[in-house]
């Protein structure tokens, strides 16, 4: 009886261990981004929404590997900058800047404080936990602060078509809360969804802001820097400091 119980406990432990999955390959391909690439995202179902451009590039520093993400608006003016560090079990946010307009209308960088740094897990379980990220910044020309809280949870396996190929992908269920404590106090909470494709990274995202406003984008093109410069006749670079 004791031997049978021991075998059962060992089997249960092995089963629990086997429930872990490595999904690092579904995040951005860090080793392939040393020279930088531009990801172009376009709206799904609403052609009036402007495109989004993200320049991704990796950097090795002091023995650590970082992903630098620089976002640009449709006029290719700086919009956001994020630096993420690769650690043993996932990606952690180490720097974040947003760009706000000053009294003259000129965009200036605003550094955010990072309170919870979790971005993406490399290992998930059958019963996944929740990843919490929290950043806070003080906008220009307004007293107070804005806080963005994001909860990510692994949802399921899926597929996504990009460049004529159907790619294996993973879906994350997301809950976002924006706490605007500037002129008054306003909280806005909404569900969202993210899909990461193997060998590509973030390929689709959706935010259900309210009943009338859904922000939905998918990846439409990836450019090397020479390809991007040739198509758009301009040069952009990382906003890293």
C-alpha positions in Angstrom: 0.0 0.0 0.0 2.8 2.4 0.9 4.6 1.6 -2.4 1.5 2.3 -4.4 1.0 5.6 -2.6 4.6 6.6 -3.3 4.2 5.8 -7.0 1.0 7.8 -7.1 2.7 10.8 -5.5 5.6 10.6 -7.9 3.2 10.4 -10.9 1.2 13.4 -9.6 4.5 15.4 -9.1 5.6 14.5 -12.6 2.3 15.5 -14.1 2.4 18.8 -12.4 5.9 19.4 -13.6 4.9 18.4 -17.2 2.1 21.1 -17.1 4.8 23.8 -17.5 5.3 25.1 -21.0 8.1 27.1 -22.5 6.7 29.9 -24.7 9.8 32.1 -25.1 9.8 31.4 -28.9 6.5 33.3 -29.2 8.0 36.5 -28.0 10.0 38.9 -30.2 13.0 37.1 -31.7 15.6 38.9 -29.7 18.6 37.4 -31.5 17.3 38.5 -34.9 16.8 42.1 -33.9 20.3 43.2 -33.4 20.2 45.5 -36.5 16.7 46.7 -35.8 13.4 46.1 -37.6 10.2 48.2 -37.9 6.9 46.5 -37.2 3.9 48.2 -38.9 0.5 47.7 -37.3 -2.7 48.7 -39.0 -6.3 48.9 -37.8 -8.7 46.0 -38.2 -12.1 47.1 -39.5 -11.5 50.8 -39.2 -9.4 52.3 -42.0 -9.7 55.8 -40.4 -7.5 54.7 -37.4 -3.9 55.6 -38.1 -1.1 53.0 -38.5 1.3 52.4 -35.7 5.1 51.9 -36.2 7.4 50.2 -33.7 11.1 50.1 -34.1 12.5 47.0 -32.2 16.2 46.5 -31.6 18.2 44.4 -29.1 21.1 45.5 -27.1 23.6 43.6 -25.0 25.0 45.5 -22.0 26.8 44.3 -18.9 26.0 40.7 -19.7 22.3 41.3 -20.1 20.1 41.3 -23.2 17.6 44.1 -23.7 14.8 44.7 -26.1 14.4 48.4 -27.0 11.0 49.4 -28.4 10.5 52.8 -29.9 6.9 53.8 -31.0 6.2 56.5 -33.6 3.0 58.2 -34.6 1.8 58.4 -38.3 4.0 61.4 -38.8 7.0 59.4 -37.4 7.2 61.6 -34.4 8.3 59.8 -31.1 5.4 58.4 -29.1 6.7 55.9 -26.6 9.9 54.2 -25.6 10.3 51.0 -23.6 13.4 49.0 -22.5 12.8 45.4 -21.5 15.4 43.1 -19.9 15.5 39.4 -20.6 15.8 37.5 -17.3 15.6 33.8 -16.7 11.8 33.5 -16.6 10.6 36.3 -18.9 10.9 39.9 -19.8 10.9 42.8 -17.3 10.3 46.5 -18.0 13.3 48.5 -17.0 12.6 51.9 -18.6 9.5 53.6 -20.0 9.1 57.0 -21.5 6.0 58.6 -23.0 6.1 61.7 -25.2 3.8 64.7 -24.3 3.4 68.1 -25.9 4.5 71.1 -24.0 2.8 74.6 -24.1 4.4 75.3 -27.5 3.1 72.0 -29.0 6.5 70.4 -29.1 6.8 66.8 -28.0 8.9 66.2 -24.9 9.8 62.9 -23.2 8.3 62.1 -19.9 9.9 59.4 -17.8 7.5 57.0 -16.0 8.2 55.3 -12.7 7.9 51.5 -12.9 6.1 50.0 -9.9 5.5 46.4 -11.3 7.8 45.4 -14.1 6.4 42.1 -15.5 5.9 42.0 -19.3 6.0 38.5 -20.7 6.5 35.0 -19.1 8.7 32.4 -20.7 6.9 29.6 -18.8 3.2 29.1 -18.3 1.1 26.4 -16.6 -2.2 24.8 -17.3 -3.6 27.0 -14.6 -1.7 30.3 -15.4 -1.1 33.0 -13.0 -1.5 36.8 -13.6 1.4 39.0 -14.6 1.1 42.5 -13.2 2.7 45.6 -14.7 2.2 49.1 -13.4 3.7 52.4 -14.6 3.0 56.0 -13.5 3.9 59.4 -15.0 3.2 63.0 -14.6 1.9 64.7 -17.9 3.2 68.0 -19.0 1.1 71.1 -18.2 -1.2 69.2 -15.9 -1.0 68.6 -12.2 -1.3 65.1 -10.9 -0.4 61.7 -12.5 -1.6 59.0 -14.8 -1.2 55.3 -13.8 -1.5 52.4 -16.2 -2.1 49.0 -14.6 -2.0 45.9 -16.9 -2.8 42.3 -15.9 -1.8 39.6 -18.4 -2.9 36.0 -18.2 -2.1 33.2 -20.6 -5.3 32.2 -22.4 -4.8 29.5 -25.1 -3.0 28.3 -28.1 -4.2 29.7 -31.4 -2.9 30.4 -34.9 -2.5 33.6 -36.9 -2.0 34.3 -40.6 0.9 36.7 -41.6 2.7 37.0 -44.9 0.6 34.2 -46.4 1.6 31.7 -43.7 -0.4 30.4 -40.8 1.7 30.6 -37.7 1.3 28.9 -34.3 0.5 31.5 -31.7 -0.5 32.1 -28.1 -3.3 34.3 -26.8 -3.2 36.4 -23.7 -6.2 37.8 -21.9 -5.5 41.3 -20.6 -7.2 43.7 -18.2 -6.1 47.3 -18.3 -6.9 50.1 -15.9 -6.0 53.7 -16.5 -6.2 55.9 -13.4 -6.2 59.5 -14.4 -5.6 61.7 -11.4 -4.9 65.0 -13.0 -7.7 67.5 -13.2 -10.2 65.4 -11.2 -10.1 61.6 -10.8 -11.2 59.2 -13.6 -10.7 55.5 -13.7 -11.2 53.6 -17.0 -11.0 49.8 -16.9 -11.4 47.6 -20.0 -10.6 44.1 -21.3 -8.0 43.5 -24.0 -6.4 40.7 -25.9 -2.9 40.1 -27.3 -1.7 37.4 -29.7 2.0 36.5 -30.1 3.1 34.4 -33.1 6.0 32.1 -33.0 9.2 33.7 -34.3 7.5 37.1 -34.8 6.2 38.5 -31.4 3.2 40.6 -30.9 1.1 40.2 -34.0 -2.4 41.3 -32.9 -4.0 43.3 -30.1 -7.5 44.5 -29.2 -8.8 46.8 -26.5 -12.5 47.0 -25.9 -12.5 50.6 -24.5 -16.3 50.8 -24.3 -19.4 49.7 -26.2 -18.6 52.1 -29.1 -14.9 52.1 -29.1 -12.8 49.1 -30.0 -9.1 49.6 -30.7 -8.0 46.6 -32.9 -4.7 46.3 -34.7 -2.7 43.6 -36.4 0.8 43.3 -37.8 0.8 44.0 -41.6 4.6 44.3 -42.4 8.0 43.9 -41.0 10.8 46.0 -42.5 14.6 45.8 -42.2 16.0 49.3 -41.8 17.1 49.5 -45.5 13.6 48.4 -46.6 11.9 50.9 -44.3 14.1 53.8 -45.4 13.5 53.0 -49.1 9.8 52.8 -48.7 9.2 55.8 -46.5 12.1 58.0 -47.6 13.2 58.7 -44.1 15.3 57.3 -41.2 14.3 56.5 -37.7 16.3 55.1 -34.9 15.8 53.8 -31.4 14.9 56.4 -28.8 17.2 54.8 -26.3 19.2 56.9 -23.9 
